[in-house]
C-alpha cells in the first residue's frame, strides 16, 4: 500500500530473492520510461523501496505520481 508523507508517495516491496527484486525493478523502469516519469528508489537484496514526487512541480505529489504508482502496482507480484 502506498503512503503519502513529506510530499512523496512511498511503498516498499519484498521479494523472495535478488533476481525477483531486480526483475520487478526492470518492469518498473520500462513503465516509468514510457510515462517519462522516473522514481527515486533503492534496492537491497530482496527489498525495493520507491518514493514518487514530481520534481518539475516542486517535489510534490501530482497525478503523474499517482498514475505511476498504479502502473507499478500492476507489475508487482504483490498486488
PyMOL commands that place a pseudoatom at each C-alpha (Angstrom):
pseudoatom trace, name=CA, resn=UNK, resi=1, chain=A, elem=C, hetatm=0, pos=[0.000, 0.000, 0.000]
pseudoatom trace, name=CA, resn=UNK, resi=2, chain=A, elem=C, hetatm=0, pos=[1.246, 3.462, -0.905]
pseudoatom trace, name=CA, resn=UNK, resi=3, chain=A, elem=C, hetatm=0, pos=[1.518, 6.080, 1.810]
pseudoatom trace, name=CA, resn=UNK, resi=4, chain=A, elem=C, hetatm=0, pos=[1.885, 9.823, 1.349]
pseudoatom trace, name=CA, resn=UNK, resi=5, chain=A, elem=C, hetatm=0, pos=[4.336, 11.647, 3.590]
pseudoatom trace, name=CA, resn=UNK, resi=6, chain=A, elem=C, hetatm=0, pos=[6.654, 14.632, 3.170]
pseudoatom trace, name=CA, resn=UNK, resi=7, chain=A, elem=C, hetatm=0, pos=[5.209, 15.368, -0.291]
pseudoatom trace, name=CA, resn=UNK, resi=8, chain=A, elem=C, hetatm=0, pos=[6.081, 11.901, -1.576]
pseudoatom trace, name=CA, resn=UNK, resi=9, chain=A, elem=C, hetatm=0, pos=[4.292, 8.645, -2.239]
pseudoatom trace, name=CA, resn=UNK, resi=10, chain=A, elem=C, hetatm=0, pos=[6.170, 5.732, -0.668]
pseudoatom trace, name=CA, resn=UNK, resi=11, chain=A, elem=C, hetatm=0, pos=[5.933, 1.974, -0.836]
pseudoatom trace, name=CA, resn=UNK, resi=12, chain=A, elem=C, hetatm=0, pos=[8.297, -0.893, -0.093]
pseudoatom trace, name=CA, resn=UNK, resi=13, chain=A, elem=C, hetatm=0, pos=[8.217, -4.282, -1.797]
pseudoatom trace, name=CA, resn=UNK, resi=14, chain=A, elem=C, hetatm=0, pos=[9.803, -7.501, -0.559]
pseudoatom trace, name=CA, resn=UNK, resi=15, chain=A, elem=C, hetatm=0, pos=[10.619, -10.406, -2.857]
pseudoatom trace, name=CA, resn=UNK, resi=16, chain=A, elem=C, hetatm=0, pos=[11.902, -13.942, -2.410]
pseudoatom trace, name=CA, resn=UNK, resi=17, chain=A, elem=C, hetatm=0, pos=[15.401, -13.056, -3.621]
pseudoatom trace, name=CA, resn=UNK, resi=18, chain=A, elem=C, hetatm=0, pos=[17.529, -10.551, -5.523]
pseudoatom trace, name=CA, resn=UNK, resi=19, chain=A, elem=C, hetatm=0, pos=[16.656, -11.791, -9.049]
pseudoatom trace, name=CA, resn=UNK, resi=20, chain=A, elem=C, hetatm=0, pos=[12.936, -11.364, -8.301]
pseudoatom trace, name=CA, resn=UNK, resi=21, chain=A, elem=C, hetatm=0, pos=[13.526, -7.850, -6.955]
pseudoatom trace, name=CA, resn=UNK, resi=22, chain=A, elem=C, hetatm=0, pos=[15.661, -6.919, -9.954]
pseudoatom trace, name=CA, resn=UNK, resi=23, chain=A, elem=C, hetatm=0, pos=[13.084, -8.312, -12.374]
pseudoatom trace, name=CA, resn=UNK, resi=24, chain=A, elem=C, hetatm=0, pos=[10.451, -6.120, -10.724]
pseudoatom trace, name=CA, resn=UNK, resi=25, chain=A, elem=C, hetatm=0, pos=[12.732, -3.082, -10.995]
pseudoatom trace, name=CA, resn=UNK, resi=26, chain=A, elem=C, hetatm=0, pos=[13.179, -3.786, -14.702]
pseudoatom trace, name=CA, resn=UNK, resi=27, chain=A, elem=C, hetatm=0, pos=[9.403, -3.869, -15.230]
pseudoatom trace, name=CA, resn=UNK, resi=28, chain=A, elem=C, hetatm=0, pos=[9.039, -0.623, -13.261]
pseudoatom trace, name=CA, resn=UNK, resi=29, chain=A, elem=C, hetatm=0, pos=[11.823, 1.003, -15.286]
pseudoatom trace, name=CA, resn=UNK, resi=30, chain=A, elem=C, hetatm=0, pos=[10.072, 0.165, -18.555]
pseudoatom trace, name=CA, resn=UNK, resi=31, chain=A, elem=C, hetatm=0, pos=[6.735, 1.544, -17.302]
pseudoatom trace, name=CA, resn=UNK, resi=32, chain=A, elem=C, hetatm=0, pos=[8.400, 4.685, -15.929]
pseudoatom trace, name=CA, resn=UNK, resi=33, chain=A, elem=C, hetatm=0, pos=[10.247, 5.306, -19.177]
pseudoatom trace, name=CA, resn=UNK, resi=34, chain=A, elem=C, hetatm=0, pos=[7.013, 5.056, -21.177]
pseudoatom trace, name=CA, resn=UNK, resi=35, chain=A, elem=C, hetatm=0, pos=[5.454, 7.619, -18.842]
pseudoatom trace, name=CA, resn=UNK, resi=36, chain=A, elem=C, hetatm=0, pos=[8.596, 9.808, -18.849]
pseudoatom trace, name=CA, resn=UNK, resi=37, chain=A, elem=C, hetatm=0, pos=[8.351, 9.896, -15.065]
pseudoatom trace, name=CA, resn=UNK, resi=38, chain=A, elem=C, hetatm=0, pos=[11.079, 8.241, -13.041]
pseudoatom trace, name=CA, resn=UNK, resi=39, chain=A, elem=C, hetatm=0, pos=[11.074, 7.085, -9.407]
pseudoatom trace, name=CA, resn=UNK, resi=40, chain=A, elem=C, hetatm=0, pos=[13.560, 7.573, -6.648]
pseudoatom trace, name=CA, resn=UNK, resi=41, chain=A, elem=C, hetatm=0, pos=[14.291, 4.079, -5.396]
pseudoatom trace, name=CA, resn=UNK, resi=42, chain=A, elem=C, hetatm=0, pos=[16.658, 1.805, -3.539]
pseudoatom trace, name=CA, resn=UNK, resi=43, chain=A, elem=C, hetatm=0, pos=[17.303, -1.907, -3.669]
pseudoatom trace, name=CA, resn=UNK, resi=44, chain=A, elem=C, hetatm=0, pos=[18.965, -4.066, -1.049]
pseudoatom trace, name=CA, resn=UNK, resi=45, chain=A, elem=C, hetatm=0, pos=[18.928, -7.766, -1.903]
pseudoatom trace, name=CA, resn=UNK, resi=46, chain=A, elem=C, hetatm=0, pos=[15.212, -8.664, -1.881]
pseudoatom trace, name=CA, resn=UNK, resi=47, chain=A, elem=C, hetatm=0, pos=[13.767, -5.278, -0.873]
pseudoatom trace, name=CA, resn=UNK, resi=48, chain=A, elem=C, hetatm=0, pos=[12.848, -2.392, -3.177]
pseudoatom trace, name=CA, resn=UNK, resi=49, chain=A, elem=C, hetatm=0, pos=[11.757, 0.973, -1.766]
pseudoatom trace, name=CA, resn=UNK, resi=50, chain=A, elem=C, hetatm=0, pos=[10.162, 3.588, -4.033]
pseudoatom trace, name=CA, resn=UNK, resi=51, chain=A, elem=C, hetatm=0, pos=[9.449, 7.292, -3.500]
pseudoatom trace, name=CA, resn=UNK, resi=52, chain=A, elem=C, hetatm=0, pos=[7.421, 9.251, -6.043]
pseudoatom trace, name=CA, resn=UNK, resi=53, chain=A, elem=C, hetatm=0, pos=[7.135, 13.014, -6.419]
pseudoatom trace, name=CA, resn=UNK, resi=54, chain=A, elem=C, hetatm=0, pos=[7.117, 15.371, -9.377]
pseudoatom trace, name=CA, resn=UNK, resi=55, chain=A, elem=C, hetatm=0, pos=[10.340, 17.351, -9.440]
pseudoatom trace, name=CA, resn=UNK, resi=56, chain=A, elem=C, hetatm=0, pos=[9.104, 19.860, -12.071]
pseudoatom trace, name=CA, resn=UNK, resi=57, chain=A, elem=C, hetatm=0, pos=[6.154, 20.738, -9.815]
pseudoatom trace, name=CA, resn=UNK, resi=58, chain=A, elem=C, hetatm=0, pos=[8.348, 21.496, -6.809]
pseudoatom trace, name=CA, resn=UNK, resi=59, chain=A, elem=C, hetatm=0, pos=[8.765, 17.972, -5.441]
pseudoatom trace, name=CA, resn=UNK, resi=60, chain=A, elem=C, hetatm=0, pos=[5.125, 17.394, -4.581]
pseudoatom trace, name=CA, resn=UNK, resi=61, chain=A, elem=C, hetatm=0, pos=[2.742, 14.536, -5.341]
pseudoatom trace, name=CA, resn=UNK, resi=62, chain=A, elem=C, hetatm=0, pos=[0.834, 15.051, -8.585]
pseudoatom trace, name=CA, resn=UNK, resi=63, chain=A, elem=C, hetatm=0, pos=[-1.405, 12.982, -10.843]
pseudoatom trace, name=CA, resn=UNK, resi=64, chain=A, elem=C, hetatm=0, pos=[1.764, 11.786, -12.632]
pseudoatom trace, name=CA, resn=UNK, resi=65, chain=A, elem=C, hetatm=0, pos=[2.922, 10.157, -9.395]
pseudoatom trace, name=CA, resn=UNK, resi=66, chain=A, elem=C, hetatm=0, pos=[-0.453, 8.568, -8.759]
pseudoatom trace, name=CA, resn=UNK, resi=67, chain=A, elem=C, hetatm=0, pos=[-0.517, 7.195, -12.307]
pseudoatom trace, name=CA, resn=UNK, resi=68, chain=A, elem=C, hetatm=0, pos=[2.986, 5.766, -11.945]
pseudoatom trace, name=CA, resn=UNK, resi=69, chain=A, elem=C, hetatm=0, pos=[2.060, 4.226, -8.580]
pseudoatom trace, name=CA, resn=UNK, resi=70, chain=A, elem=C, hetatm=0, pos=[-0.877, 2.482, -10.283]
pseudoatom trace, name=CA, resn=UNK, resi=71, chain=A, elem=C, hetatm=0, pos=[1.389, 1.247, -13.068]
pseudoatom trace, name=CA, resn=UNK, resi=72, chain=A, elem=C, hetatm=0, pos=[3.888, -0.055, -10.504]
pseudoatom trace, name=CA, resn=UNK, resi=73, chain=A, elem=C, hetatm=0, pos=[1.122, -1.887, -8.670]
pseudoatom trace, name=CA, resn=UNK, resi=74, chain=A, elem=C, hetatm=0, pos=[0.119, -3.574, -11.933]
pseudoatom trace, name=CA, resn=UNK, resi=75, chain=A, elem=C, hetatm=0, pos=[3.619, -5.032, -12.453]
pseudoatom trace, name=CA, resn=UNK, resi=76, chain=A, elem=C, hetatm=0, pos=[4.069, -6.017, -8.812]
pseudoatom trace, name=CA, resn=UNK, resi=77, chain=A, elem=C, hetatm=0, pos=[3.523, -9.665, -7.922]
pseudoatom trace, name=CA, resn=UNK, resi=78, chain=A, elem=C, hetatm=0, pos=[2.347, -8.415, -4.500]
pseudoatom trace, name=CA, resn=UNK, resi=79, chain=A, elem=C, hetatm=0, pos=[-0.712, -6.691, -5.990]
for i in range(1, 79): cmd.bond("trace and resi %d" % i, "trace and resi %d" % (i + 1))
show_as sticks, trace
zoom trace
